[in-house]
């Protein structure tokens, strides 16, 4: 009786899985994938630099026309995407942004933010009041649609990240810059409130109350205490700002 014969192909395949050659092949494939990813990211950076150079050389009218065309193209692309693909695109965009930010030093991060603020300010300066309101309405709809697709954990994660970013920005500011930021913030809020109808004001208050209640309902005792401390600090800062403004008003 002859023993059971194992096919030679099976033996070869099994051996190939554990051979050094296969390991080297896998390592080479991983290295190639990493190099390709680096090349793709480098090409993207070059494309962004070229676009930035083009925008810098363009007149305000041409820049606005390019923005309108870009928005239309983006809207057309989004309209053809399913909900899953749209969410996948957002996830990829967030990952790319996180990767880019991770490669930047703090000075470059701050420089990027300053550039973005300047671009946004220049863009807003060229808009009429109706266009500004239209942009705000579109932004609100986009944010509402984004929030609607997020889970409670993702919402809380987004808030935590926003708080950390705000804290980092504030830590880099001088006392004068902090006061200037607060003053600008108060002016912006006052201008926004002045542009709202009584019905919109009431709607904003209802939304704010709802958000506060939802936040308090999901907060732990420690988080609730932190929120109270922050609220007291904000109130004290507002009172101090009002007191400092009163003597200057009396002098006038």
SULNOR-V202616 format. One record per backbone hydrogen bond with DSSP energy under -1.0 kcal/mol. NH is the residue of the N-H (numbers start at 1). CO is the residue of the C=O. If there is no record, write none. Layout:
# SULNOR-V202616
nh:co
NH:CO
NH:CO
This chain:
# SULNOR-V202616
nh:co
11:7
12:8
13:9
14:10
15:11
16:12
17:13
23:19
24:20
25:21
26:22
27:23
28:24
29:25
30:26
31:27
32:28
33:29
34:30
35:31
36:32
37:33
38:34
39:35
40:36
41:37
42:38
43:39
44:40
45:41
46:42
47:43
48:44
49:45
50:46
51:47
52:48
53:49
54:50
55:51
56:52
57:53
58:54
63:59
64:60
65:61
66:62
67:63
68:64
69:65
70:66
71:67
72:68
73:69
74:70
75:71
76:72
77:73
78:74
79:75
86:82
87:83
88:84
89:85
90:86
91:87
92:88
93:89
94:90
95:91
96:92
97:93
98:94
99:95
100:96
101:97
102:98
103:99
104:101
109:105
110:106
111:107
112:108
113:109
114:110
115:111
116:112
117:113
118:114
119:115
120:116
121:117
122:118
123:119
124:120
125:121
127:124
132:128
133:129
134:130
135:131
136:132
137:133
138:134
139:135
140:136
141:137
142:138
143:139
144:140
145:141
146:142
147:143
148:144
150:147
155:151
156:152
157:153
158:154
159:155
160:156
161:157
162:158
163:159
164:160
165:161
166:162
167:163
168:164
169:165
170:166
171:167
172:168
173:170
178:174
179:175
180:176
181:177
182:178
183:179
184:180
185:181
186:182
187:183
188:184
189:185
190:186
191:187
192:188
193:189
194:190
195:191
196:193
201:197
202:198
203:199
204:200
205:201
206:202
207:203
208:204
209:205
210:206
211:207
212:208
213:209
214:210
215:211
216:212
217:213
218:214
224:220
225:221
226:222
227:223
228:224
229:225
230:226
231:227
232:228
233:229
234:230
235:231
236:232
237:233
238:234
239:235
240:236
241:237
242:238
243:239
244:240
245:241
246:242
247:243
249:245
250:246
251:247
252:248
